[in-house]
Amino acid sequence: MLDKLYAGRNLLYGDIHEHAATGGTSDGKFPLEKWTETLTDLGMSFEAILDHHQVRHMYLEEFDKFCYL
């Protein structure tokens, strides 16, 4: 039944709530480089980085707007 529903569509797999160690007030355990590597290893398409009180990660060179939300 689901095969019919998703026919002709691309499925994306990802995580919608994580934190990255980007300095400042971030409480993440791993830097963006580690997340990128892990996403590739797990076959995931995206990761939502939701660091509290900051958006520093969005301005880092390693931030990929096609990989991170």
Helices and strands as residue ranges (DSSP letters): H 2-5, E 14-18, H 32-42, E 46-49, G 56-59
